[in-house]
Amino acid sequence: MALYVSDDVAGTYAADSLLGSYLFAERVLDFGETPGTYELSFDWKCSGYAQGSSLYGGVAVFLLDADVAETTEFPTYMNEGLTVGALLNDWTHVTVQLTEVSGYKKLQFFTWGYSFPEARAVPAAVDNIHIYTAGCVTPTMTFEPGAQTVVITHDGPADGTYFLEYRISGTSTMMDTTFMGSSITLENLQMNTAYIAWIAQICGTDTSAVSTGSTFSTTCGTAVVTNSFPWTETFTSYPSC
């Protein structure tokens, strides 16, 4: 039900910059023969080290086939994780949707650290782990971006209500909105810019797990040069286009 990892924060310990230091905590669960959609929830906090979009220490969560061989090395399946956390100084509640799951699965929490001073080993705590049958399902999104707009369509119920969060990739300022229906158009976006978006369904007093982040990029705009001599255009409003 809970996990706590600690060390003396570089007092007598120093991880190798290539090998790192790893800890795996896992449990095998039987989801039965019929595929179902579930919601995994837990609370966690952890240290770590992040630089831009790269994580050099933190905690990752996986749901694997039960017969995946045990390892003492950095996971080859790192990009298949459910979610990753680092630099979470306070208890943070997380919900993750597990879609079409059946049979025996291995729920695995993995911590790692490297030789960066802030990430020699990663103190971490995980508590209140629960798995429920999902009564409110997270939709999947598709994107049709323009220069300063994007049409976001999802596969949830057409008469449902949804919560959407988005931000420019590499920044921390989050924007959000609530909408009804199968699609929404975001306007006044920056041209030629990568964004990350998350969505959740609102079902009365219940809310689905928030989706994993999905990326889209706006396109370049169309530059208009006036047809009169002399022709001048600095294109300063069209970055990297």
N, C-alpha and C positions, 0 to 999 in steps of 0.2 A: 504493500500500500504506500510505501514511502522510501525515499532514497536520499542519503546525505553524503556528500563527498567533500573532503577538506584536506589541506596540506599547510605547510608552514610558509608558503608564499616566498619561495626562493631563498629561504634561510639556509638549508642544507641541500636543497634539491635543485637540479637544473636539467631540463629536458634536452635531449639531442635535437638539433635544429632540423634534421632529416627524419629521424625515427619518431620523435614526439613521444607523448605519454598518453595512454588510452585506458579507458575503463568502460566495460560493458555491463549493463544490468538488464536482465530479460526474463520474460515468463511466457510459456506456451499456453495458448488459449484455444478452446474448441468453440468455433462459431456455428457448428452444425452443418448439415448437408445442404440446406436450402440457402442460396445466396441472399444476403440482406444488406441493408444500409444502416450503419451505426454511427454513433457520435462518441468520440473519445474526448474526454475532458480531464484536465489536471491543472495543478498550480505548480509554478517553478520559479526559481531565481538562480542566477549564476553570474560568474565573472567571465572573463574571456578577453579577446582582443580582436578588434575589427578595423579594417582600413579600406575605406570606400565600400565596395560591394563584396570584398574578400573577408572571410572569417578565418582567423588563425587560432582560435580557441573558443569553445562553447559547448553546447549540448544539442544533439540531434536525436530525433525520434523516428523509429522505423517500424513498419509492420511487414514481416517477412514470412515466407513459407517456413514451416516448422523445421524442415529438414535442411535449411541453409546451414552450412558447416560453421562451427564456431571459429573465431579468428582472434588473434592478439595483435593484428596489424590494423592500419587505417582501412576502413571499409571500402571495397571496390564499388559498393552500391550507394555511395554517399549522396549522389544526385537523385536517389529514389526516396529520400526521406520525406516524412510527413510535414515536419517543420523543424526549424533551427532557431536557437536562442543564444544570445550573448549580451553582456553588459546590462543585465537585468538586475538592478540592485534591490528592487522591491518585489514582493510576491506578485506574479502575473498569472492571470487565469487564461487558459488556452482551450479552445474547442476545435476539433478536427473531424471532418466527415470521412468515414470509411465506407466506400461504395462497393456493392456487389461482393461482399466478403463471405467466404464459407470455408469449412474445414479447419484444420489445425494451423494456427498462425503464431508467430513469435513476435511479441511486443518488446521492443528493444530501445533502451535509452543509452546513448553513447556520449561520453565526454572526452575531449581531447585538448592538448596544449602543446605549444612549441617553445622555442627558446626566447621568444620575445619576453621582455621583463613582465608584461602584464598577463602573459599567458603560459607561464612555465607549467602550471597545472591549473585546472579549473575547478575551484570550489563551486559546488552546485547543490541544490536541494529540489526534490520533486515530491509532491504530496497530493492527496485527494484524487487518486487516479480512478476514473469511472468510465465504463462503457455502457451506453444506452442504445436501445433501438431508436433510430432517428424518426421523429414524428414530423420534422420540418427539414426538407432536403435542400442542400446547397446546389444551385444551378451552375451550369457551365456556360462561359461567355465566348462570343466571337466578336471580332472588331472589323469595322469598315472605316479606316481613318482618312481624313482629308488634310488640308494644310493647317487649319485651326479648329477642326471639329473631328469628332469620332462618333459613329453610331455603334452602340453596344447592344447586341442581341443575346438573349439567354434562352435556355431550354426549360425554364421553370413554367409553372402554370400561368397562362395568359392573364388571368384575373387576380394574380398575386401581387403582393407589395414587397419591395426589395430595398435593401440598403446598400449603397455603393460608396466605396472609398477609393481615392486615386491620388497619385503624386508623381512628380517628375522623378525619373530614375536617378538615384544618386543624391537625392535631397531628402529632408525629413519633414517638410511641410505637407501635411495631409489635408485634402479637400474631401468633402462627403456630401451626399444627397440621398434622399428617399424618393422612390418613384413607384408607379403602378404600371403593369403591362409587361409586354415581352421585349421592349427595347427602350433605350434612352439615348438622346443626342447630347453630347457635351460640346460646349462652344467656348470660344475665346482661349483656346489652347495655344501653346507656342509651336511655331512651325519647325519641322525637321527635328523633332524632339522625342526621346523615348519616355514613355510613361509606364507605371505599374498600377493595376487596378485589382480590387478585391470586391466580392459581392456576397451577400447573405440574404436569405429569404425571411421575411417577418410573417409569422403565423399566429395571429392573435397576440397572446402574451408570451409566446415562444419565439425564438429566433434560431435559425439553423447555424451550424458551424460556418465560420467565415471561410471562403474559398482560399486556396493558395493564390499567390500573386500571379497575375497574367500580364504580359507585356504587350504593348503596341507602340508604334511610332507614327507620328504625324508626318505629312509629306511636305515637300517644298511648295511655296506659293508661286504664283505666276507674276513675274515682273513685267510692268507695263512701262514702256519708254514712249514719251510723247513724240509724235511725228512732226517735229519742227527743229530747225537748225539754230544753234548748235545742240547736238544731242548730249545730255548729261544724265548719268545715273550712277550713284555710288553703291547701290544694292545693300546698304547697311541694314535694311529691314529683312534681309533674307540670309540668316546666318548659315554658314556651311553648305549653302545650296549652289 
